[in-house]
Amino acid sequence: MISFLASLRSPRRLLPLGVLGGLALAVLPAASAQATPLINTDACDNATLTQPFQQFGDPSYYKLVPGGDFEGSLSGWTLSGAKRMSGSEPFGATGTVGGSSLYVPAGASVQSPYTCVDAAYPTFRFFGRNNGLLSIVAVSIVYKEPLLGTTTLPVGLFALSGSWAPSAGMTTLSLPQGILDAVLTGQTPQVALRFTSVTGSSQIDDVFIDPHMMR
């Protein structure tokens, strides 16, 4: 099973998880005259919604991150020492059992393409397993902040077992980020997900974002 361990230090620019919320509250009064809704729960794209984790007791509907099944083009994905390899999660979360996943050896990282999120997209989940001895994967979200530029926010460290298993739900912080973007740019925020293997080697597969308010 994949279990929560600890918070992460990253060499990239990091902010504490509470900073976005504080900034959002600070700019709320200035937003009263704006036409853009501060809290948007509409679908931000036309992605297909499915229930990939229903067999694990999670009936929520999710959208697949672009290319997140690793079966086709990896356009938009950034692989730093990682590569596609044979072997997929065996549960058929995308509707069929695939044939590929991402191999992330120790020290390597992979970042997804940016995809739109708003208050309707609060969490994400994925499948993972180790590919040897104990493996630890650091997971972060990446936003292009209106004021700070590209900003990386750690959301957890996870230990992977030798068997494929789904992660717990992890936050996208899309609510405070959506408020900030609505106030400062009037646009829907875009998030990327980053996976970094801290120790051991890992496989990552089928990465989904949960629009749980869009049922």
Secondary structure as GFF3:
##gff-version 3
##sequence-region A 1 215
A	DSSP	beta_strand	3	4	.	.	.	ID=ss1
A	DSSP	alpha_helix	17	27	.	.	.	ID=ss2
A	DSSP	three_ten_helix	28	31	.	.	.	ID=ss3
A	DSSP	beta_strand	49	50	.	.	.	ID=ss4
A	DSSP	three_ten_helix	54	56	.	.	.	ID=ss5
A	DSSP	beta_strand	62	64	.	.	.	ID=ss6
A	DSSP	beta_strand	78	80	.	.	.	ID=ss7
A	DSSP	beta_strand	83	86	.	.	.	ID=ss8
A	DSSP	beta_strand	100	104	.	.	.	ID=ss9
A	DSSP	beta_strand	109	111	.	.	.	ID=ss10
A	DSSP	beta_strand	115	116	.	.	.	ID=ss11
A	DSSP	beta_strand	123	130	.	.	.	ID=ss12
A	DSSP	beta_strand	135	145	.	.	.	ID=ss13
A	DSSP	beta_strand	149	160	.	.	.	ID=ss14
A	DSSP	beta_strand	165	166	.	.	.	ID=ss15
A	DSSP	beta_strand	170	171	.	.	.	ID=ss16
A	DSSP	alpha_helix	174	184	.	.	.	ID=ss17
A	DSSP	beta_strand	190	199	.	.	.	ID=ss18
A	DSSP	beta_strand	202	210	.	.	.	ID=ss19
###
